[in-house]
């Protein structure tokens, strides 16, 4: 990776879609919004600033976890994919459906994704891991870079939201929620 990490704090695409989804996400919106921008920031950095697929990344990041709220399900990848594909059709963007589906489907994959658009899918996958682990997994980023991003885009309760949803959607059992997420969401 070359160049300085450019922190992205706003996007017309992200803001318009989040406005549509605000009633569904409710009070969790500020934390989810900043999660999206942290992952977008890291993704574009991992793509070395190549913005060829920026809109696809923006759209998928808005929808990548949305099934947690829309379907109240810990197995949320498929509902999230379907929501992204529906938005793509509704807005007439003509984005590559295979790319949208792959980014969402594989964003929790532990090892490298090998398939079409691997560079984009892996950039988002690595970026989500950086943010989901609060910088414990950095994929080559320096601790100071992660700290700068977190300072500009604070969590605003996002990690607590994930814990709450995992517990609530598993019938009040945090352990069952975490096991469900591991078995149904994370890909090896």
C-alpha positions as CSV (number, residue, x, y, z in Angstrom):
1,X,0.0,0.0,0.0
2,X,1.3,3.3,-1.0
3,X,0.2,6.8,-0.1
4,X,-1.3,8.3,3.0
5,X,-4.6,7.0,4.2
6,X,-7.4,9.4,3.2
7,X,-10.2,9.4,5.8
8,X,-13.7,9.5,4.2
9,X,-16.3,11.1,6.4
10,X,-19.1,11.7,3.9
11,X,-20.5,10.3,0.6
12,X,-23.7,11.4,-1.2
13,X,-24.5,7.7,-2.0
14,X,-24.0,6.5,1.6
15,X,-26.0,9.4,3.1
16,X,-28.9,9.0,0.7
17,X,-29.2,5.3,1.4
18,X,-28.8,5.7,5.1
19,X,-31.6,8.3,5.1
20,X,-33.9,5.7,3.4
21,X,-32.9,3.1,6.0
22,X,-32.9,5.4,9.1
23,X,-36.4,4.2,10.3
24,X,-35.3,0.6,10.2
25,X,-31.9,1.1,11.9
26,X,-33.2,3.6,14.4
27,X,-30.9,4.7,17.3
28,X,-28.2,2.4,16.0
29,X,-27.7,4.6,12.9
30,X,-24.8,6.9,14.1
31,X,-22.6,3.9,15.1
32,X,-23.5,2.0,11.9
33,X,-22.8,5.1,9.8
34,X,-19.3,5.6,11.2
35,X,-18.6,1.8,10.8
36,X,-19.5,2.2,7.1
37,X,-17.1,5.2,6.7
38,X,-14.3,3.5,8.6
39,X,-14.6,0.4,6.4
40,X,-14.9,2.6,3.2
41,X,-11.8,4.4,4.2
42,X,-9.8,1.2,4.7
43,X,-11.2,-0.4,1.6
44,X,-10.1,2.5,-0.7
45,X,-6.7,2.5,1.0
46,X,-6.3,-1.2,0.3
47,X,-7.3,-0.5,-3.3
48,X,-4.5,2.1,-3.3
49,X,-7.0,4.9,-4.1
50,X,-8.5,3.2,-7.2
51,X,-12.1,4.4,-7.2
52,X,-13.2,2.3,-10.2
53,X,-15.7,0.3,-7.9
54,X,-16.2,3.0,-5.3
55,X,-20.0,3.2,-5.8
56,X,-20.3,-0.6,-5.6
57,X,-18.3,-0.5,-2.3
58,X,-20.4,2.4,-0.9
59,X,-23.7,0.6,-1.8
60,X,-22.6,-2.8,-0.4
61,X,-21.2,-1.2,2.8
62,X,-24.6,0.4,3.5
63,X,-26.3,-2.9,3.1
64,X,-23.6,-5.4,4.3
65,X,-25.1,-5.8,7.8
66,X,-28.6,-4.5,7.2
67,X,-30.2,-7.9,7.6
68,X,-29.5,-7.6,11.3
69,X,-32.2,-4.8,11.4
70,X,-34.5,-5.6,8.5
71,X,-34.8,-9.4,9.1
72,X,-33.8,-9.5,12.8
73,X,-31.6,-12.4,11.9
74,X,-28.1,-13.4,12.8
75,X,-27.8,-15.2,9.5
76,X,-28.1,-11.9,7.8
77,X,-25.8,-12.1,4.7
78,X,-28.5,-13.3,2.3
79,X,-31.1,-10.7,3.3
80,X,-28.3,-8.1,3.1
81,X,-27.4,-9.2,-0.4
82,X,-31.0,-9.1,-1.5
83,X,-31.5,-5.6,-0.1
84,X,-28.4,-4.4,-2.0
85,X,-29.6,-6.0,-5.2
86,X,-33.0,-4.5,-4.8
87,X,-31.5,-1.0,-4.2
88,X,-29.4,-1.4,-7.3
89,X,-32.4,-2.2,-9.4
90,X,-34.6,0.4,-7.7
91,X,-32.1,3.2,-8.3
92,X,-31.1,2.0,-11.8
93,X,-27.4,2.1,-11.0
94,X,-26.6,-0.9,-13.1
95,X,-23.8,-2.0,-10.7
96,X,-22.4,-5.5,-11.2
97,X,-24.7,-7.8,-9.2
98,X,-22.1,-10.5,-8.9
99,X,-19.7,-7.9,-7.3
100,X,-22.4,-6.6,-4.9
101,X,-23.3,-10.1,-3.9
102,X,-19.6,-11.2,-3.5
103,X,-18.6,-8.2,-1.4
104,X,-21.4,-8.8,1.1
105,X,-21.3,-12.6,1.1
106,X,-17.5,-12.8,1.7
107,X,-16.9,-9.7,3.9
108,X,-16.4,-11.9,6.9
109,X,-14.2,-14.5,5.2
110,X,-11.1,-15.1,7.2
111,X,-8.8,-16.2,4.4
112,X,-8.3,-14.4,1.0
113,X,-11.2,-14.6,-1.4
114,X,-10.4,-16.1,-4.8
115,X,-12.8,-15.3,-7.5
116,X,-14.1,-12.5,-9.8
117,X,-13.1,-9.0,-8.5
118,X,-11.0,-10.5,-5.8
119,X,-9.1,-7.2,-5.4
120,X,-12.3,-5.4,-4.5
121,X,-13.8,-8.2,-2.4
122,X,-10.6,-8.6,-0.4
123,X,-10.1,-4.9,0.1
124,X,-13.6,-4.7,1.8
125,X,-13.0,-8.0,3.6
126,X,-9.8,-6.8,5.1
127,X,-11.2,-3.4,5.9
128,X,-14.2,-4.9,7.7
129,X,-11.8,-7.2,9.7
130,X,-9.7,-4.1,10.7
131,X,-12.9,-2.4,12.0
132,X,-14.6,-5.4,13.5
133,X,-11.5,-6.2,15.6
134,X,-11.0,-2.6,16.6
135,X,-7.6,-2.6,14.9
136,X,-6.3,-5.8,16.5
137,X,-6.2,-7.2,12.9
138,X,-4.6,-4.5,10.7
139,X,-3.7,-6.1,7.4
140,X,-0.6,-3.9,7.1
141,X,-2.1,-0.7,8.5
142,X,-0.1,1.0,11.2
143,X,-1.7,1.4,14.7
144,X,-1.5,5.2,14.3
145,X,-3.5,5.0,11.0
146,X,-6.3,3.0,12.7
147,X,-6.2,5.5,15.7
148,X,-6.6,8.4,13.3
149,X,-9.6,6.8,11.6
150,X,-11.2,6.0,14.9
151,X,-10.6,9.5,16.1
152,X,-12.3,11.0,13.0
153,X,-15.1,8.4,13.0
154,X,-15.7,7.2,16.6
155,X,-17.6,4.0,17.3
156,X,-20.6,5.8,18.8
157,X,-21.8,2.5,20.4
158,X,-21.4,0.3,17.3
159,X,-19.6,-2.5,19.0
160,X,-22.2,-2.5,21.9
161,X,-24.9,-2.6,19.2
162,X,-23.3,-5.8,17.7
163,X,-23.2,-7.4,21.2
164,X,-26.8,-6.4,21.9
165,X,-28.1,-7.7,18.5
166,X,-26.1,-11.0,18.8
167,X,-27.6,-11.6,22.3
168,X,-31.2,-10.4,21.5
169,X,-31.4,-12.2,18.2
170,X,-30.3,-15.4,19.9
171,X,-33.0,-15.4,22.5
172,X,-31.0,-13.6,25.2
173,X,-28.0,-15.9,25.0
174,X,-24.8,-14.1,24.1
175,X,-22.9,-17.3,23.7
176,X,-25.6,-18.8,21.4
177,X,-25.5,-15.5,19.5
178,X,-21.8,-15.6,19.0
179,X,-21.9,-19.3,18.0
180,X,-24.6,-18.6,15.5
181,X,-22.7,-15.7,14.0
182,X,-19.5,-17.9,13.8
183,X,-21.4,-20.8,12.1
184,X,-23.6,-18.9,9.8
185,X,-21.8,-15.7,9.0
186,X,-18.0,-16.2,9.1
187,X,-16.5,-18.0,6.1
188,X,-13.2,-19.8,6.1
